[in-house]
């Protein structure tokens, strides 16, 4: 009988080699698991930074919207004025006003002080005399545009600064009226306009007038008293727009030749 024996040291060395063959897979798995913490932290930081940017954008956008809309909304007035149908007569000794029943005129006024623009919206008059209309007074371009809603037509004329108050002055007047510290004089002023020609382009009249008159038949106006030799009988088919942008009510009469 032959007895076979192994050197214990050699056996242990071979077992160690076998173990070393299996260990790298476990160690490599451990080595892969360790770096995963770093991308996770980076992702968290990116997410936090993104949320911070989103929140800052919301805050900045909210401030802009508040400034753009709410500050302008504070300069929108729903106004009413009571006035006499008869003209107001003034001389050095007598200050007469007809005792006729007062009429009520209402309109919505928006004042864009920075742009030097006044936007007037006149609803259907309760007393039936006058047309619903929208008006733009552009002080930068010295133009006024009337949009007659009944006719769906626009009319443009140089701004009459002797009647229409500048935005800052009108804003102060309306604030005082609202506070009850000032009561406007209730009399009627007439102005007569005549249609002279049709305007083919309105895109050169400023963005506000363009927005009002775009796609509508638009005509140029001239004051009747500025046309030499024109008589009252020379005009016909007149429309009336009653409005106020100052201390008085104005009846703008627009007629065709």
Number of C-alpha atoms within 10 A of each C-alpha: 3 4 4 5 6 7 8 9 9 10 11 11 12 12 12 11 12 11 11 11 10 10 12 12 11 9 11 10 11 11 12 9 10 9 10 10 9 9 10 11 11 11 11 11 12 12 12 12 12 12 12 12 12 12 12 12 12 12 12 12 12 12 11 12 12 13 12 11 10 11 11 14 14 10 15 17 17 13 14 13 21 17 21 19 18 15 15 17 11 10 7 5 6 8 9 11 15 13 9 10 11 15 13 14 20 19 22 15 23 20 23 18 16 8 12 16 22 24 19 23 18 22 16 17 17 11 9 8 12 21 19 21 25 22 23 22 29 25 20 10 13 15 19 22 27 25 25 21 15 12 13 13 16 26 26 24 18 17 17 13 12 7 15 20 19 19 22 13 13 19 23 11 20 23 15 14 16 14 10 9 9 12 14 16 15 19 21 18 16 12 13 17 22 23 20 14 12 14 13 9 13 20 13 8 18 13 13 18 25 16 13 17 24 15 13 15 17 23 21 17 24 18 16 20 13 10 10 7 9 12 10 8 7 10 16 12 8 14 19 20 21 22 24 23 22 19 18 20 24 20 18 19 18 24 19 14 12
